[in-house]
Amino acid sequence: MIISTTDPITLVDVPNPETHPFVVEGEGENALKIYFENEDNKNTYLGIEVEYPGEDFETNLDNPI
């Protein structure tokens, strides 16, 4: 597991991360554990929408229109 102690919302290093909220993105050895300064920042992070290329990703690469 990869561990990030930098809050992605404030870009501040989180001291004593074991006492702060976190989320785990992914699974296995490539999973990413992200620590936050507080629950508000964690909730802000979780509220960010992510765009995915969808099932027709290869088609979109061949025909970008």
N, C-alpha and C positions, 0 to 999 in steps of 0.2 A: 504494500500500500504506500502511495505517495502522500505525504502530509504537507499541507500549506498552513503556516501560522500567520500569513498576511491576510487580513480582512479584505476581500475583493471589493467591498463597497467604499471603505475609507483609505485603503492601502496602508494601513497602520499595522505594524507587527504586534500580534496578540501575546502579551506576557502570560505565563502560566496557562497555556492553552487547555490543559485538562480541566480547568474550572470555567471554561467558556462554551457557548453553544457551537455546534458543528453540523455539517452535512457530509454524507459520503456519496460521491458521484461515481458510478461504475461498480465493477466487481473484480475480485481477485487481486493479483499483484499490481495491476494497472489502475486500481481504484484510487480515487483522489479524496482525501479527507480534508475538508476546508473548515478552518476555525474562524469565528466571528467575534467582534468585540462585544456584541450584545444581541438579544433576540430580534430587535428591530432591524438590524443589518441583515441578519439571517433571513427574516421574512421578506425584506426587500430583494435579496438575492433569489429567493424561491419564487418571487413574483415576476422575475424577468422572463419574458417569452423567448423561446429559442426557435429559430427557423430550421427546419429540416428539408433536405432536398426531395424527400418523398420517394415512393417506390419507383417512379419513372425517371430516376436520376440519370441513368445511362442514356435514355432517350433525350433528356434535356441537354446533355452534353453534346450529342450528335446534332441536335436541332435547337439551338438556343432561343429561337423565336417562340 
